[in-house]
Amino acid sequence: MNWPLGNIETLLSLLLFIGVLGIFLLWIYCERQDNVRLCLHWKRSAFLCHRCRHIYEAMRLPKSRDGAPCPRCGTENTPLRF
């Protein structure tokens, strides 16, 4: 039988290569998504309001010493250090 891509071994090798490439690309995509989620998680900080004693979590800009406003009273607070 005359195959358009040559013999059956070539066709099976090509299909195997495409499958392995697809799994590799899916793995790379999933790793990047995990990294994005992890980076967003680490940019969040815990805060304690000095006025109303409310503990809350908020986003903090990288290399920023600024705090975040309290959701209850609006007072600007610095992040907690553990």
Steps between C-alpha positions, in 0.01 A plus 500: 500500500630848412473747795522875432772547766706194419480175694295425813800541734545860386133572560505345849820687588342827389186435707711410805706817459186715472356335814818555703523860377136560599558362851815713536320818393211425738751450783669835424160676494397350836833592661462862388145517639619362835781756507257787436271383781792455737640845425160659565478311828841624618412861418223491758580608854325489835419828671381597848307824535635707786172683548230229489726190549362336183727238337475495122689390189575727205720531193832678544714640221845342469782696668242727658503595866152649476217330675141443407186670628283314750171385342309594820629845594733603215813547711827442312694212664837338449526126431554256785846345531534146623 
